[in-house]
C-alpha cells in the first residue's frame, strides 16, 4: 500500500443545478467548475513538486476526465481512465432534486433500481487497491460518493466531505489492518493541513 492524492471533480452542471447525479448521468463541468480545476492545478503542482505523483487515474465520466485533463496541463503525467471508479449508480434517484433524496442518501439507504451501497463500497475498495498496487503515489480524480464509499469500506463514517476540486493527500503509515492513512488537505501555499476524518 502507499500514499495517494484524491481530488473530487470540479463543479458540474448537475452540481450547479443541485440535482442528484450518480453514475448514470454523464454531466460536463460548469464554467465555474473549469475555473476551479485550474485553481486546483496550481495547488497540486506546488504539492507534487515536493511529493511527486506518478500518474493520474480518473473515472470514465466527463466531469472527472475534464478535471484530470486540466490538472495534467501542468503535471504532464500518464493518465488512466478506470470505469470502475465512477460514481454510485443511483437508479431512480438520478436527476432528482438533491433536496428530495438527500435524507435517504445520507442515511446510506439503497437507491431504488440502483446499485446497493454495499456493492458500490466493495467496487470502490477493490479498485482503489488495484490503483495503489499498480501506480506509485497516484492522483485519483473521482467523486464525492467515491470518497464516502472508500472510508465506509473501512467501516468509517467520515465527517469530511470534499468540495469540488479540493485536493487531499493520503499519507500512508504502516498498520497491520484497518485504515492506514493520515489525511491532509492540500493548501494553496504548498503546505498541508492534517484533518480529523471521523
N, C-alpha and C positions, 0 to 999 in steps of 0.2 A: 504494500500500500504506500501511498505517497501524498504529498501536498497537491493542491489544485486551486485554481481561481474559479469562481462562479459569478456569472452575471445574468440577471433576468433581462429578457429582451426589452428594448426601448418601447415607449408608448405606442400602442397600435390604435388603429381606427376603432376597434371594438372597446379598448380601454377608454378612449375618449368618449365614446357613446355610453359607457357604463353598462355594457351588456356582457353576459356570460359568453366566453369564447374559449372552448376547450380544444381538444384535438380534432374536432370535426369542422371547425371554421378556420380557413387559412387567410386571416386578415393581414393587410400590409401595415407598415408603420405610418403614423400620422406625421405631419410636418414637425410638430414638437418632438416626436419620437426620434426623428432624424437628427435634430439638434442635440437631443440627449445622448444619442450614440456617439456623436463627435466629441462631446464633453467627456464621456466615459473613455473614449480612445486616448485622450490626453492623460487621464488619471492612470489607466492601465499601462501606458507607455512608461510613466515615471516609476511604476512599481516593477514592471518586468525588466527595466534596465538594472534593477538591483537584485531581483529574484526572477530569473528568466523563465519564461514558459516555452514549451517546445512545440505546441500545436493548439489549434482552436477546434473544438468539437461542438457542433450545434445540432439542434433537432432539424427535421426536414421541413419546417414551416417557414413561411415568408418572413414573419416577424423576427425569428431568430437568425435566419440566413442573412437578412439585410443588416441586422445589428452586427453580426460577425464580419460581414464584408466591410463595414465602416471601421470597425475596430482594427481590422487587419491592414488597413491602408497605411498605418504607421508601424505595425508589428511585423508584417511580412513573414508570417508563419504558415506552415502547412495547415490546410483547412479540411475538416472531415464532417460530413453530414451523417447523422445517425437517426433514422426514423423512430427508433425505439425510445428516444428521449423527448418525443413530442408530448404535448400537454394531455392531461386526463381527458379521455373521451367521455363526455358527459351526457350523451343521448338527448333526452327530451329537454334538458336544460340549455342546450346550445341556442344562443341567440336571444334568450330571455333576459329581461332586465335584472341586473345584479341584485337590486333590492328585493326582487321576487324570490330568488333562490338562495340568497347568501346565508340565511339561517341554516338551511339543510346542508349547504356546502361546508360551512364552518364546523358543523357537528359531525363531519365525516360520513354523512348518510350517502348511500349508494344512489347514483342518478338513475332514474327510470330509463330502461333501454340503452344504458351506457355501460361503461367499464366499472366493475366494482372497485372500491378503493383498495381492497386487498390485492387485486390483480394489478392495479396501477402501481401500488407501492412495490410489489415484487418486481415488476418490469423495470422500474427506475433503479432499484437496488442492484439488480443484475447488470444493467447497462452502465451504471456508474462504475462498478467494479471492473467491468470489461475495459472501459476507457482508461481507468487508472492503472490497469495492468499493462496496457499497450502504448501509453503515451506518458512521457515524463512531464510532470507539472503542466497539465493541460489547462486551457481556459475553456470552461464549459458554459456555453450560451444556451440557456433553456428558459423555463417558465416558472411562474410563481407556484403553480401546483407541483411542479417537479421538485422545487426546494422543499415544500412541505412533505412530499412523499419520501424524499431522501431521509429527512430526520425521522419520520414515522417508521421507516424501515428498521430503525434502531430503537423503536418504542419511545421516541422523544416527541412530545407535542411542543413545538417551538413557539416562543412568543415573538420571535423575529419573523418579519415578512419583508422580502426585498422590494424596494421601489423599482420602477422601470429604470433600466440601465445603471443600476447601482452595483459596483463591483465589490466582491468579497474575496478574501484569501483564507483558505482552509489549510492550516499548518499541521501536518501530520506529526503525531507523537506516539511513540511505541506504547501499545496497550494490547493485552492478551485477548480481550474481547470487548465488544461494545463500540461506542462511538470514539474514534481515535483522532480527532482533530480539535485544535483551538481555532476559533472563528474570529476573523478580523474584518472590519470594514476598511476598504482602501480609501485613504483620504487624498485630497487634491494635492497636498504638498509632498506626496510620496511616503508619508508616514502611515502607520496602521493603528486602528483603534480596536483593542480587544473587546469582544462582546460577550455578554451572557445570552445564551440561546434558549434557556428554559427559565 
